[in-house]
């Protein structure tokens, strides 16, 4: 098991070595860490050895080329994606090609990851929601330990509660908030034990819905809950949600904060000192081709629509890291091209939202 986790010094050394050729703005400084503006994800694909090998090679290539944010989840491909990430990171570190302290590793827990029945005694009556989701402290204890073993690391740098809004579909909001409090208390303890660094929520719909929606999540409410549990130095510091050219709610929908003067999620996160990772940055490949010509004109200096879609995301004010799944050398090379290009400045970026 690789000792330690990402550190300020380690990520700074990464930036100066493996990220030495990066353009200005590729690395983001946050809470002492240097994080790449593009990160590699490991979500899609069949549960087979061939896909494992593809992800291992992709992670090694990405980390060696200026991308130091790696994202997975325990349920992705029934734990196989985490194991592939762990093997790749282990090879990089043991070969001296990268340092553990220079790479930010994130994963998620909440959905059932098992390819058979859950271990006896893990789930009690009422714990499981929608037949697939649980966030009790007992369950999270099991999931964090599984992830640490799968990833072969002592400390998970960022640990997300995975789609907690799933619970709002079946459980009253008051009870969901009670469950979140218990989960946050557990995660604060896991951070004190150095099993995780920071924690947050990785969501699909929760932060993108109107305040009246049943599955709406309020970032200020969750941060306030974390402060109640962990005090001003709480570790609830990162969120992940879909954001791309087709799903712009994080930037355009004012749904966070009080009903009188709500702000979009990205602005709320800025106010609350919460780092934002975007998932679905190229919409699982749907934005990798056939984009309107105006996109190429307003996001210049790139060769492909996939690069332009990523450039849009990481150039959006408030977005920290744009995550994208990569399984082939060509896909990694295409994403790595962004490392050598600066994000688009606001004076140009805002033209994408100007009236036609």
NORSUL-V638059 format. One line per field, one symbol per residue. ss: DSSP state (A for helix, B for strand, O for the rest). psi: psi as a letter, one per 30 degrees, with the letter a starting at -180 (. if undefined). burial: 1 if it has 16 or more other C-alpha atoms within 10 Angstrom, else 0. A space follows every 10 residues. Layout:
# NORSUL-V638059
ss->???
psi->???
burial->???
This chain:
# NORSUL-V638059
ss->OBOOOOOAAA AAAAAAOOOO OOOOOOBBBB OOBBBBOBBB BOOOOOOOAA AAAAAAAAAA AAAOOOOOBB BOOOOOOOOA AAAAAAAAAA AAAAOOOOOA AAOBBBBBBO BOOOOOOOOO OOOOOOOOBO OOBOOOAAAA AAAAAAAAAA AOBOOBBBBB BBOAAAAAAO OOAAAAAAAA AAAAAAAAAA AAOOOBBBBB BBOOOAAAOO OOOOOOOOAA AAAAAAAAAA OOOOOBBBBB BBOBOOBOAA AAOOOBOOOO OOBOAAAAAA AOOOBBBBBO OOAAAOOOOO OOAAAAAAOO OOOOAAAAAA AAAAAOOOOO BBBBBOOOAA AAAAAAAAAA OOOOOAAAAA AAAOOO
psi->kklaakleee feeeefdfge gklkfekkkk hfljkkfklk lielllilee eeeeeeeeee eeefggjgkk kalffjhhfe eeeeeeeeee eeeffgflke ffkjkkllke lkgkgallkk feklkfekkg gfkkhleeee eeeeeeeeee fhkekjekkk kjhffeffff kkeeeeeeee eeeeeeeeee eefgfldlla kjlefefgll ffkegkkjee eeeeeeeeef afglgjgklk lkkaffigef ffjjgkalfe illleeeeee eghkkkkklh fghhffgflh llefeeefil glfleeeeee eeeffkkfke kjkkkkflee eeeeefefeg kklkleeeef ffgkk.
burial->0101111101 1111100110 0100111100 0011111111 1110000000 1111111111 1111111111 1111111111 1111111111 0100000111 1111111111 1110000000 0000001110 0011111111 1011011101 1111111111 1111111100 0010011011 1011111101 1001111111 1111111111 1000111111 0111111011 0001111111 1111100011 1011111000 0011111110 0001111111 1110001100 1000010110 0000111111 1111110111 1111111110 0101110111 1111000010 000000
